[in-house]
């Protein structure tokens, strides 16, 4: 196993539930997430030290506002200048990658897991794990869910409450259930609101 970490099979059915090997890894990560969520939310130094133990890769100026929960942790890669608001959940059986300058609103979920559609396979604990990739300078609105296998391109905005089931291109605003592209981001968006000039 790579770096002595349990490796989940990708893009195929596997015995995910009721599997003591995976359950042990998830349990260890939950212990660390629990510790993280008990910290003072303003104790950035201790938070960063513990995040370094949870996450696979982490850039500079990374903030996960508690509470934060994930399954394995080491399958999560985060770039520079990352901010997530309260109650981020990442089920990271497969790789979950975030670029630089990513903002995530409160109550968002990123899940690489799918359960089997066939009821007998599902009852037996069969799952599928598909990677998620989030580009640079992406904003995910509050209450959004990003499903397995999704890629979101650079500079895009996902509107609040969206359920993203398919890839989203770069430089667009997308929203809805299921999430659909509404429009391109243009130079006119710089003038959407007045800029405060100070007193």
Secondary structure, DSSP 8 states (H G I E B T S, - for coil): -GGG------SS-EE-TT-HHHHHHHHHHHHHHHHHHHS-TT-HHHHHHHHHHH-SEE-SSEEE-S-EEESSSTTEEE-SSEEE-S-EEEE-SS-EEE-SS-EE-SS-EEE-EEE-SSHHHHHTTEEEE--EEE-TT-EE-TT-EE-TT-EE-TT-EE-TT-EE-S-B-SSEEEETBTTEEEEE--GGGGGSS------
